[in-house]
Amino acid sequence: MYQVRLLPHDVTFATDGEQTVLEAALNAGIAFPNRCQVGACAMCMCRKQQGEIRYQLEPMLTEKEQAEGWIFACQAMATSDLVLQLD
């Protein structure tokens, strides 16, 4: 199990690393911005401050967005504890 901390609200929830970050947040009752849940709308994009993730299918992020830490929470699975910034 991994802990995910959402800033700026300082909310923490757990994920098993097999569900997406978005699924884990919603299952924990956290209001996480989302719409399509398939990586097309970008509503769930957030910035990874700390930790590691993996994707089953790589999302459509530019190299610049990836370098800046942007992730799609609906596609990302934690492989460590995470700190994410919702902007």
N, CA and C atoms as an extended XYZ file, in Angstrom:
261
Properties=species:S:1:pos:R:3:atomname:S:1:resname:S:1:resid:I:1 pbc="F F F"
N         0.849       -1.195        0.000 N   MET     1
C         0.000        0.000        0.000 CA  MET     1
C         0.882        1.241        0.000 C   MET     1
N         0.419        2.236       -0.727 N   TYR     2
C         1.128        3.509       -0.825 CA  TYR     2
C         0.212        4.627       -0.340 C   TYR     2
N         0.812        5.673        0.180 N   GLN     3
C         0.078        6.859        0.614 CA  GLN     3
C         0.213        7.938       -0.457 C   GLN     3
N        -0.905        8.586       -0.780 N   VAL     4
C        -0.917        9.694       -1.717 CA  VAL     4
C        -1.381       10.923       -0.951 C   VAL     4
N        -0.581       11.983       -1.017 N   ARG     5
C        -0.917       13.242       -0.341 CA  ARG     5
C        -1.232       14.285       -1.405 C   ARG     5
N        -2.400       14.918       -1.286 N   LEU     6
C        -2.836       15.941       -2.242 CA  LEU     6
C        -2.645       17.325       -1.637 C   LEU     6
N        -1.903       18.144       -2.348 N   LEU     7
C        -1.717       19.537       -1.956 CA  LEU     7
C        -2.565       20.398       -2.890 C   LEU     7
N        -3.054       21.537       -2.535 N   PRO     8
C        -2.768       22.267       -1.306 CA  PRO     8
C        -3.670       21.888       -0.142 C   PRO     8
N        -4.569       20.932       -0.320 N   HIS     9
C        -5.563       20.595        0.710 CA  HIS     9
C        -5.012       19.704        1.810 C   HIS     9
N        -3.831       19.141        1.611 N   ASP    10
C        -3.196       18.248        2.578 CA  ASP    10
C        -4.122       17.086        2.955 C   ASP    10
N        -4.686       16.454        1.931 N   VAL    11
C        -5.537       15.282        2.087 CA  VAL    11
C        -4.709       14.055        1.720 C   VAL    11
N        -4.846       12.986        2.502 N   THR    12
C        -4.082       11.771        2.245 CA  THR    12
C        -5.028       10.593        2.070 C   THR    12
N        -4.689        9.711        1.119 N   PHE    13
C        -5.453        8.485        0.921 CA  PHE    13
C        -4.496        7.380        0.506 C   PHE    13
N        -4.968        6.153        0.576 N   ALA    14
C        -4.140        4.985        0.263 CA  ALA    14
C        -4.486        4.430       -1.105 C   ALA    14
N        -3.487        3.823       -1.738 N   THR    15
C        -3.697        3.105       -2.988 CA  THR    15
C        -2.872        1.830       -2.946 C   THR    15
N        -3.354        0.806       -3.623 N   ASP    16
C        -2.630       -0.468       -3.636 CA  ASP    16
C        -1.655       -0.570       -4.805 C   ASP    16
N        -1.608        0.462       -5.651 N   GLY    17
C        -0.711        0.432       -6.791 CA  GLY    17
C        -1.275       -0.305       -7.995 C   GLY    17
N        -2.423       -0.952       -7.835 N   GLU    18
C        -3.069       -1.642       -8.946 CA  GLU    18
C        -4.217       -0.824       -9.520 C   GLU    18
N        -4.752        0.080       -8.713 N   GLN    19
C        -5.795        0.976       -9.201 CA  GLN    19
C        -5.149        2.308       -9.562 C   GLN    19
N        -5.818        3.089      -10.381 N   THR    20
C        -5.253        4.388      -10.721 CA  THR    20
C        -5.349        5.324       -9.514 C   THR    20
N        -4.566        6.374       -9.555 N   VAL    21
C        -4.606        7.379       -8.491 CA  VAL    21
C        -6.017        7.949       -8.385 C   VAL    21
N        -6.645        8.216       -9.522 N   LEU    22
C        -8.007        8.750       -9.507 CA  LEU    22
C        -8.981        7.758       -8.879 C   LEU    22
N        -8.919        6.489       -9.264 N   GLU    23
C        -9.810        5.477       -8.675 CA  GLU    23
C        -9.627        5.400       -7.164 C   GLU    23
N        -8.389        5.419       -6.707 N   ALA    24
C        -8.119        5.347       -5.267 CA  ALA    24
C        -8.693        6.559       -4.545 C   ALA    24
N        -8.539        7.740       -5.138 N   ALA    25
C        -9.083        8.956       -4.520 CA  ALA    25
C       -10.603        8.895       -4.437 C   ALA    25
N       -11.240        8.525       -5.537 N   LEU    26
C       -12.704        8.454       -5.546 CA  LEU    26
C       -13.214        7.386       -4.587 C   LEU    26
N       -12.518        6.242       -4.512 N   ASN    27
C       -12.913        5.181       -3.575 CA  ASN    27
C       -12.769        5.621       -2.127 C   ASN    27
N       -11.851        6.567       -1.878 N   ALA    28
C       -11.659        7.089       -0.524 CA  ALA    28
C       -12.604        8.256       -0.226 C   ALA    28
N       -13.483        8.592       -1.173 N   GLY    29
C       -14.443        9.663       -0.971 CA  GLY    29
C       -13.874       11.061       -1.177 C   GLY    29
N       -12.771       11.155       -1.900 N   ILE    30
C       -12.116       12.444       -2.126 CA  ILE    30
C       -12.627       13.039       -3.434 C   ILE    30
N       -12.988       14.304       -3.391 N   ALA    31
C       -13.458       15.010       -4.586 CA  ALA    31
C       -12.255       15.383       -5.442 C   ALA    31
N       -11.930       14.528       -6.392 N   PHE    32
C       -10.784       14.726       -7.280 CA  PHE    32
C       -11.340       15.136       -8.640 C   PHE    32
N       -10.887       16.256       -9.206 N   PRO    33
C       -11.435       16.691      -10.494 CA  PRO    33
C       -11.283       15.612      -11.568 C   PRO    33
N       -12.380       15.320      -12.269 N   ASN    34
C       -12.327       14.337      -13.356 CA  ASN    34
C       -13.588       14.447      -14.188 C   ASN    34
N       -13.495       13.917      -15.407 N   ARG    35
C       -14.674       13.867      -16.264 CA  ARG    35
C       -14.701       12.547      -17.022 C   ARG    35
N       -13.724       12.332      -17.900 N   CYS    36
C       -13.806       11.183      -18.809 CA  CYS    36
C       -13.191        9.901      -18.249 C   CYS    36
N       -12.217       10.024      -17.364 N   GLN    37
C       -11.507        8.906      -16.735 CA  GLN    37
C       -10.742        8.024      -17.714 C   GLN    37
N       -10.441        8.562      -18.911 N   VAL    38
C        -9.647        7.808      -19.884 CA  VAL    38
C        -8.475        8.618      -20.442 C   VAL    38
N        -8.183        9.771      -19.846 N   GLY    39
C        -7.035       10.557      -20.276 CA  GLY    39
C        -7.270       11.456      -21.463 C   GLY    39
N        -8.523       11.744      -21.785 N   ALA    40
C        -8.808       12.589      -22.945 CA  ALA    40
C        -9.145       14.031      -22.571 C   ALA    40
N        -9.745       14.252      -21.408 N   CYS    41
C       -10.243       15.589      -21.073 CA  CYS    41
C        -9.237       16.452      -20.305 C   CYS    41
N        -8.252       15.839      -19.664 N   ALA    42
C        -7.214       16.522      -18.878 CA  ALA    42
C        -7.724       17.155      -17.583 C   ALA    42
N        -8.948       16.853      -17.172 N   MET    43
C        -9.469       17.400      -15.914 CA  MET    43
C        -8.680       16.901      -14.700 C   MET    43
N        -8.154       15.682      -14.777 N   CYS    44
C        -7.478       15.082      -13.619 CA  CYS    44
C        -5.968       15.331      -13.612 C   CYS    44
N        -5.478       16.137      -14.565 N   MET    45
C        -4.038       16.406      -14.597 CA  MET    45
C        -3.605       17.082      -13.302 C   MET    45
N        -2.527       16.604      -12.762 N   CYS    46
C        -1.950       17.202      -11.563 CA  CYS    46
C        -0.437       17.081      -11.671 C   CYS    46
N         0.258       17.770      -10.787 N   ARG    47
C         1.713       17.785      -10.851 CA  ARG    47
C         2.287       16.900       -9.750 C   ARG    47
N         3.132       15.974      -10.141 N   LYS    48
C         3.792       15.076       -9.187 CA  LYS    48
C         4.957       15.832       -8.549 C   LYS    48
N         4.888       15.991       -7.224 N   GLN    49
C         5.951       16.656       -6.469 CA  GLN    49
C         7.000       15.656       -5.985 C   GLN    49
N         6.517       14.475       -5.574 N   GLN    50
C         7.404       13.424       -5.080 CA  GLN    50
C         6.802       12.077       -5.433 C   GLN    50
N         7.666       11.077       -5.600 N   GLY    51
C         7.220        9.712       -5.803 CA  GLY    51
C         7.334        9.264       -7.243 C   GLY    51
N         6.934        8.019       -7.447 N   GLU    52
C         7.029        7.384       -8.762 CA  GLU    52
C         5.690        6.785       -9.154 C   GLU    52
N         5.416        6.822      -10.449 N   ILE    53
C         4.186        6.246      -10.995 CA  ILE    53
C         4.529        5.385      -12.203 C   ILE    53
N         3.522        4.630      -12.641 N   ARG    54
C         3.639        3.900      -13.899 CA  ARG    54
C         2.307        4.031      -14.619 C   ARG    54
N         2.351        3.811      -15.919 N   TYR    55
C         1.146        3.827      -16.749 CA  TYR    55
C         1.027        2.495      -17.467 C   TYR    55
N        -0.212        2.029      -17.670 N   GLN    56
C        -0.418        0.881      -18.554 CA  GLN    56
C        -0.287        1.350      -19.999 C   GLN    56
N        -0.889        2.487      -20.303 N   LEU    57
C        -0.777        3.118      -21.613 CA  LEU    57
C        -0.267        4.533      -21.392 C   LEU    57
N         0.807        4.902      -22.079 N   GLU    58
C         1.371        6.239      -21.914 CA  GLU    58
C         0.356        7.291      -22.369 C   GLU    58
N         0.096        8.301      -21.527 N   PRO    59
C        -0.839        9.364      -21.906 CA  PRO    59
C        -0.191       10.344      -22.882 C   PRO    59
N        -1.024       11.157      -23.482 N   MET    60
C        -0.557       12.144      -24.445 CA  MET    60
C        -0.046       13.381      -23.703 C   MET    60
N         1.170       13.297      -23.205 N   LEU    61
C         1.818       14.424      -22.549 CA  LEU    61
C         3.035       14.821      -23.366 C   LEU    61
N         3.262       16.122      -23.505 N   THR    62
C         4.459       16.574      -24.210 CA  THR    62
C         5.682       16.309      -23.333 C   THR    62
N         6.852       16.345      -23.930 N   GLU    63
C         8.082       16.173      -23.151 CA  GLU    63
C         8.201       17.253      -22.089 C   GLU    63
N         7.795       18.481      -22.433 N   LYS    64
C         7.853       19.586      -21.478 CA  LYS    64
C         6.923       19.312      -20.293 C   LYS    64
N         5.692       18.860      -20.564 N   GLU    65
C         4.742       18.555      -19.485 CA  GLU    65
C         5.284       17.452      -18.588 C   GLU    65
N         5.870       16.410      -19.182 N   GLN    66
C         6.442       15.327      -18.392 CA  GLN    66
C         7.599       15.837      -17.534 C   GLN    66
N         8.456       16.684      -18.109 N   ALA    67
C         9.598       17.233      -17.370 CA  ALA    67
C         9.132       18.116      -16.208 C   ALA    67
N         7.980       18.758      -16.371 N   GLU    68
C         7.422       19.605      -15.314 CA  GLU    68
C         6.680       18.795      -14.261 C   GLU    68
N         6.545       17.475      -14.459 N   GLY    69
C         5.926       16.609      -13.463 CA  GLY    69
C         4.446       16.357      -13.649 C   GLY    69
N         3.851       16.820      -14.749 N   TRP    70
C         2.419       16.619      -14.962 CA  TRP    70
C         2.106       15.144      -15.186 C   TRP    70
N         1.012       14.690      -14.584 N   ILE    71
C         0.545       13.315      -14.770 CA  ILE    71
C        -0.965       13.327      -14.970 C   ILE    71
N        -1.473       12.272      -15.577 N   PHE    72
C        -2.912       12.033      -15.658 CA  PHE    72
C        -3.262       11.067      -14.534 C   PHE    72
N        -3.970       11.548      -13.524 N   ALA    73
C        -4.322       10.708      -12.377 CA  ALA    73
C        -5.212        9.534      -12.775 C   ALA    73
N        -5.973        9.685      -13.863 N   CYS    74
C        -6.874        8.610      -14.293 CA  CYS    74
C        -6.126        7.468      -14.969 C   CYS    74
N        -4.861        7.674      -15.297 N   GLN    75
C        -4.064        6.654      -15.957 CA  GLN    75
C        -2.873        6.207      -15.116 C   GLN    75
N        -2.492        7.000      -14.128 N   ALA    76
C        -1.287        6.753      -13.329 CA  ALA    76
C        -1.561        5.814      -12.162 C   ALA    76
N        -0.636        4.884      -11.942 N   MET    77
C        -0.672        3.992      -10.785 CA  MET    77
C         0.593        4.238       -9.964 C   MET    77
N         0.440        4.336       -8.674 N   ALA    78
C         1.573        4.610       -7.790 CA  ALA    78
C         2.497        3.399       -7.704 C   ALA    78
N         3.783        3.666       -7.697 N   THR    79
C         4.779        2.627       -7.411 CA  THR    79
C         5.595        3.016       -6.189 C   THR    79
N         5.166        4.076       -5.504 N   SER    80
C         5.768        4.536       -4.250 CA  SER    80
C         4.765        5.492       -3.614 C   SER    80
N         5.078        5.991       -2.436 N   ASP    81
C         4.264        7.055       -1.866 CA  ASP    81
C         4.356        8.267       -2.798 C   ASP    81
N         3.277        9.062       -2.872 N   LEU    82
C         3.235       10.197       -3.776 CA  LEU    82
C         2.826       11.478       -3.049 C   LEU    82
N         3.326       12.580       -3.551 N   VAL    83
C         2.822       13.901       -3.194 CA  VAL    83
C         2.437       14.559       -4.508 C   VAL    83
N         1.157       14.938       -4.628 N   LEU    84
C         0.617       15.530       -5.850 CA  LEU    84
C         0.070       16.919       -5.579 C   LEU    84
N         0.264       17.809       -6.527 N   GLN    85
C        -0.246       19.175       -6.426 CA  GLN    85
C        -1.401       19.351       -7.394 C   GLN    85
N        -2.584       19.680       -6.843 N   LEU    86
C        -3.735       20.018       -7.674 CA  LEU    86
C        -3.676       21.518       -7.936 C   LEU    86
N        -3.670       21.913       -9.183 N   ASP    87
C        -3.612       23.354       -9.510 CA  ASP    87
C        -4.952       23.856       -9.970 C   ASP    87
